[in-house]
Amino acid sequence: MKALLLISLVELLAGGDGERWQPRSEQARVIIYRQREFGGNSYSIKLNDKKLATLPTNRSLQVEVAPGRVKIESVRDFFSENQELWLNLQPGQTYYVKAVEEIDFLTRTLLMAPISKEQAERELQKVKPLEPISNHSGNE
């Protein structure tokens, strides 16, 4: 609940219309989040090969991007496998991506999958937001 209030306040102070999770009409919004995981590692999140942030456990990252086909990638180190997720973004829409670390005997991977709005909003209530990132062009 605190996370949702904080995000609403940040959008209001940033000149937003106060409506939670509403991207600008010419942009699409992507929200990537991880729930609390025991001993989870942080992963770099890239959008179209450009680093957005490092995403630890129990955090969410949101970004507004130009509509179109985008590649989201999780990257860590030599002992981890990079994971890619491709999305076709429509203007004015919000997309939710859940990330979960999978640990195998020799490797680790941050798996990512699109999630329904209803499930994501329930799970995001317990997740803290990272600093908001806005106006990231998906074509850079």
PAKOL-96358 format. One line per field, with one value per atom (N, C-alpha, C): residue in one letter; atom name; x, z, y. Coordinates in pm, whole numbers, plus 50000, padded with zeros to 5 digits. Layout:
# PAKOL-96358
code = A,...
site = CA,...
east = X,...
up = Z,...
north = Y,...
# end
This chain:
# PAKOL-96358
code = M,M,M,K,K,K,A,A,A,L,L,L,L,L,L,L,L,L,I,I,I,S,S,S,L,L,L,V,V,V,E,E,E,L,L,L,L,L,L,A,A,A,G,G,G,G,G,G,D,D,D,G,G,G,E,E,E,R,R,R,W,W,W,Q,Q,Q,P,P,P,R,R,R,S,S,S,E,E,E,Q,Q,Q,A,A,A,R,R,R,V,V,V,I,I,I,I,I,I,Y,Y,Y,R,R,R,Q,Q,Q,R,R,R,E,E,E,F,F,F,G,G,G,G,G,G,N,N,N,S,S,S,Y,Y,Y,S,S,S,I,I,I,K,K,K,L,L,L,N,N,N,D,D,D,K,K,K,K,K,K,L,L,L,A,A,A,T,T,T,L,L,L,P,P,P,T,T,T,N,N,N,R,R,R,S,S,S,L,L,L,Q,Q,Q,V,V,V,E,E,E,V,V,V,A,A,A,P,P,P,G,G,G,R,R,R,V,V,V,K,K,K,I,I,I,E,E,E,S,S,S,V,V,V,R,R,R,D,D,D,F,F,F,F,F,F,S,S,S,E,E,E,N,N,N,Q,Q,Q,E,E,E,L,L,L,W,W,W,L,L,L,N,N,N,L,L,L,Q,Q,Q,P,P,P,G,G,G,Q,Q,Q,T,T,T,Y,Y,Y,Y,Y,Y,V,V,V,K,K,K,A,A,A,V,V,V,E,E,E,E,E,E,I,I,I,D,D,D,F,F,F,L,L,L,T,T,T,R,R,R,T,T,T,L,L,L,L,L,L,M,M,M,A,A,A,P,P,P,I,I,I,S,S,S,K,K,K,E,E,E,Q,Q,Q,A,A,A,E,E,E,R,R,R,E,E,E,L,L,L,Q,Q,Q,K,K,K,V,V,V,K,K,K,P,P,P,L,L,L,E,E,E,P,P,P,I,I,I,S,S,S,N,N,N,H,H,H,S,S,S,G,G,G,N,N,N,E,E,E
site = N,CA,C,N,CA,C,N,CA,C,N,CA,C,N,CA,C,N,CA,C,N,CA,C,N,CA,C,N,CA,C,N,CA,C,N,CA,C,N,CA,C,N,CA,C,N,CA,C,N,CA,C,N,CA,C,N,CA,C,N,CA,C,N,CA,C,N,CA,C,N,CA,C,N,CA,C,N,CA,C,N,CA,C,N,CA,C,N,CA,C,N,CA,C,N,CA,C,N,CA,C,N,CA,C,N,CA,C,N,CA,C,N,CA,C,N,CA,C,N,CA,C,N,CA,C,N,CA,C,N,CA,C,N,CA,C,N,CA,C,N,CA,C,N,CA,C,N,CA,C,N,CA,C,N,CA,C,N,CA,C,N,CA,C,N,CA,C,N,CA,C,N,CA,C,N,CA,C,N,CA,C,N,CA,C,N,CA,C,N,CA,C,N,CA,C,N,CA,C,N,CA,C,N,CA,C,N,CA,C,N,CA,C,N,CA,C,N,CA,C,N,CA,C,N,CA,C,N,CA,C,N,CA,C,N,CA,C,N,CA,C,N,CA,C,N,CA,C,N,CA,C,N,CA,C,N,CA,C,N,CA,C,N,CA,C,N,CA,C,N,CA,C,N,CA,C,N,CA,C,N,CA,C,N,CA,C,N,CA,C,N,CA,C,N,CA,C,N,CA,C,N,CA,C,N,CA,C,N,CA,C,N,CA,C,N,CA,C,N,CA,C,N,CA,C,N,CA,C,N,CA,C,N,CA,C,N,CA,C,N,CA,C,N,CA,C,N,CA,C,N,CA,C,N,CA,C,N,CA,C,N,CA,C,N,CA,C,N,CA,C,N,CA,C,N,CA,C,N,CA,C,N,CA,C,N,CA,C,N,CA,C,N,CA,C,N,CA,C,N,CA,C,N,CA,C,N,CA,C,N,CA,C,N,CA,C,N,CA,C,N,CA,C,N,CA,C,N,CA,C,N,CA,C,N,CA,C,N,CA,C,N,CA,C,N,CA,C,N,CA,C,N,CA,C,N,CA,C,N,CA,C,N,CA,C,N,CA,C,N,CA,C,N,CA,C,N,CA,C,N,CA,C,N,CA,C,N,CA,C
east = 50082,50000,50086,50193,50282,50347,50382,50447,50353,50227,50131,50109,50103,50088,50209,50329,50451,50456,50419,50420,50320,50202,50101,50151,50217,50271,50380,50470,50576,50518,50417,50355,50286,50222,50153,50253,50364,50466,50539,50545,50613,50523,50405,50316,50217,50206,50110,49970,49872,49734,49683,49772,49732,49672,49642,49586,49698,49687,49791,49804,49929,49964,49916,49883,49836,49951,50000,50108,50052,50141,50100,50045,49953,49882,49974,50086,50175,50283,50288,50387,50320,50401,50354,50435,50378,50449,50476,50599,50638,50678,50620,50654,50712,50838,50909,50928,50894,50906,50952,51011,51052,50996,50944,50899,51017,50993,51098,51141,51272,51328,51442,51453,51559,51693,51783,51917,51923,51824,51822,51932,51980,52084,52023,52094,52051,52091,52006,52032,52018,52102,52085,51969,51888,51776,51806,51803,51826,51699,51678,51568,51630,51609,51671,51821,51888,52033,52088,52002,52046,52008,52106,52081,51986,51882,51787,51824,51847,51872,51918,51957,51984,51865,51807,51684,51711,51707,51721,51586,51583,51456,51370,51239,51141,51142,51164,51166,51092,51045,50981,51046,51042,51099,50993,50968,50873,50937,50901,50959,50854,50854,50769,50855,50804,50881,50793,50858,50786,50721,50601,50534,50613,50586,50654,50711,50793,50854,50978,50983,51097,51151,51280,51347,51387,51344,51383,51477,51591,51692,51743,51762,51825,51967,52061,52203,52266,52356,52424,52575,52626,52769,52796,52921,52962,52888,52850,52786,52633,52582,52436,52403,52283,52236,52148,52173,52089,51953,51850,51714,51656,51590,51528,51378,51307,51162,51128,51053,51010,50864,50832,50695,50660,50537,50484,50397,50448,50382,50290,50174,50075,50072,50050,50045,49932,49961,49862,49837,49909,49888,50000,49965,50062,50083,50210,50248,50323,50289,50350,50435,50559,50652,50702,50680,50728,50859,50957,51088,51114,51165,51194,51330,51415,51546,51535,51593,51600,51746,51772,51909,51921,52015,52045,52179,52226,52350,52469,52484,52599,52562,52437,52400,52280,52259,52140,52085,51954,51887,51773,51750,51633,51527,51432,51325,51225,51172,51075,50956,50836,50714,50609,50530,50418,50315,50257,50161,50037,49922,49798,49800,49725,49715,49667,49568,49511,49613,49686,49787,49900,49945,50056,50019,49901,49863,49855,49809,49809,49951,50039,50177,50257,50229,50304,50277,50171,50141,50249,50324,50429,50569,50578,50706,50738,50862,50905,50951,50914,50957,51101,51169,51296,51264,51366,51344,51275,51171,51102,51193,51173,51245,51140,51155,51053,51118,51037,51076,51193,51196,51299,51248,51316,51272,51313,51218,51247,51326,51349,51419,51560,51613,51751,51851
up = 50000,50000,50000,50082,50087,49951,49880,49749,49651,49651,49559,49591,49719,49758,49716,49734,49695,49545,49467,49321,49278,49339,49306,49340,49455,49495,49399,49359,49266,49133,49082,48956,48970,49083,49104,49108,49181,49189,49057,48975,48846,48739,48779,48682,48621,48677,48625,48664,48608,48636,48762,48834,48959,48941,48820,48798,48798,48884,48901,48778,48736,48630,48492,48471,48339,48262,48158,48078,47993,47945,47850,47727,47659,47549,47434,47412,47302,47345,47474,47529,47579,47602,47670,47799,47902,48029,48053,48096,48132,48278,48356,48498,48518,48558,48582,48733,48791,48935,48978,49097,49163,49303,49346,49483,49570,49699,49793,49766,49755,49733,49833,49889,49983,49910,49951,49894,49748,49697,49555,49518,49396,49344,49263,49254,49169,49025,48932,48788,48719,48620,48536,48441,48421,48328,48212,48092,47971,47888,47824,47731,47597,47498,47365,47377,47454,47472,47549,47612,47691,47837,47928,48069,48130,48197,48267,48413,48480,48624,48667,48794,48856,48945,48924,48993,49099,49228,49335,49366,49463,49503,49573,49574,49640,49589,49460,49398,49265,49224,49093,49018,48889,48799,48696,48673,48569,48474,48349,48246,48138,48086,47973,47847,47747,47623,47502,47390,47265,47228,47174,47133,47026,47013,46915,46981,46907,46957,47038,47163,47251,47308,47337,47399,47541,47637,47777,47808,47870,47895,48038,48103,48235,48219,48285,48272,48412,48437,48567,48550,48531,48520,48440,48441,48362,48402,48528,48577,48568,48500,48483,48335,48305,48167,48148,48041,48010,47963,48003,47964,47884,47772,47688,47685,47681,47666,47564,47461,47358,47380,47374,47388,47273,47228,47130,47206,47223,47305,47222,47278,47217,47295,47228,47300,47403,47517,47622,47707,47683,47757,47860,47966,48069,48064,48067,48061,48189,48248,48372,48343,48395,48376,48513,48544,48671,48646,48735,48723,48846,48822,48929,48901,49001,48983,48991,48892,48891,48909,49008,49036,49004,48914,48875,48940,48918,48980,48947,48820,48780,48734,48710,48658,48733,48710,48761,48650,48652,48548,48610,48563,48604,48496,48523,48429,48431,48315,48306,48224,48266,48195,48212,48107,48120,48220,48299,48403,48386,48425,48415,48510,48475,48558,48698,48710,48839,48931,48877,48957,48994,48898,48923,49030,49023,49122,49262,49275,49406,49458,49372,49413,49434,49359,49371,49503,49572,49700,49803,49789,49885,49832,49714,49649,49650,49680,49684,49546,49506,49374,49376,49262,49240,49195,49180,49129,48994,48969,48840,48726,48615,48492,48388,48321,48223,48093,47990,47858,47798,47812,47750,47613,47511,47376,47346,47305,47271,47144,47072,46944,46953,47073,47087,47067
north = 49881,50000,50125,50124,50239,50263,50153,50167,50234,50196,50256,50404,50438,50578,50659,50603,50672,50695,50594,50608,50715,50715,50817,50956,50970,51099,51145,51054,51089,51136,51067,51107,51242,51266,51392,51506,51487,51590,51611,51506,51516,51577,51620,51683,51588,51467,51371,51412,51347,51382,51314,51240,51178,51041,51001,50869,50768,50669,50569,50482,50460,50366,50408,50533,50576,50642,50577,50638,50751,50836,50939,50868,50933,50867,50824,50896,50858,50759,50727,50634,50507,50406,50284,50275,50216,50201,50052,50024,49888,49890,49800,49787,49647,49643,49517,49507,49392,49380,49242,49240,49117,49118,49006,48993,48954,48949,48911,48767,48744,48612,48593,48476,48448,48446,48532,48534,48573,48642,48679,48776,48766,48852,48966,49077,49188,49161,49205,49188,49323,49347,49465,49439,49540,49531,49625,49569,49647,49654,49767,49784,49820,49734,49753,49778,49693,49692,49813,49891,50006,49982,49990,49961,50064,50011,50097,50113,49999,50000,49862,49852,49724,49693,49575,49538,49432,49471,49372,49308,49220,49159,49264,49238,49323,49467,49483,49616,49612,49729,49742,49857,49847,49947,49979,50107,50143,50243,50229,50314,50340,50461,50494,50487,50418,50398,50424,50446,50462,50329,50333,50209,50135,50008,49924,49801,49730,49607,49641,49592,49618,49488,49492,49378,49417,49335,49352,49238,49270,49168,49180,49064,49061,49010,49079,49048,49051,48957,48959,48946,48825,48804,48677,48634,48518,48390,48379,48257,48261,48360,48368,48371,48324,48326,48449,48523,48637,48587,48657,48623,48738,48708,48811,48791,48903,48903,49010,48974,49067,49102,49232,49279,49372,49366,49461,49560,49682,49782,49871,49898,49986,50117,50231,50359,50362,50424,50439,50315,50207,50082,50063,49988,49952,49801,49761,49620,49584,49470,49425,49302,49304,49193,49150,49023,48967,48896,48919,48856,48769,48649,48555,48490,48485,48423,48272,48205,48059,48021,47937,47895,47748,47717,47580,47546,47426,47382,47474,47512,47593,47734,47761,47892,47949,48076,48143,48232,48251,48327,48405,48527,48602,48583,48495,48467,48582,48620,48729,48683,48725,48688,48797,48822,48918,48864,48954,48918,49004,48949,49025,49144,49246,49366,49333,49247,49213,49146,49048,48979,49075,49153,49246,49349,49405,49506,49447,49323,49257,49239,49191,49163,49291,49395,49520,49593,49559,49623,49598,49489,49454,49481,49544,49567,49717,49750,49890,49936,50057,50107,50157,50140,50207,50349,50431,50566,50557,50638,50633,50675,50609,50641,50675,50786,50825,50866,50870,50916,50840,50710,50629,50588,50630,50595,50452,50371,50233,50218,50328,50321,50374,50394,50445,50335
# end
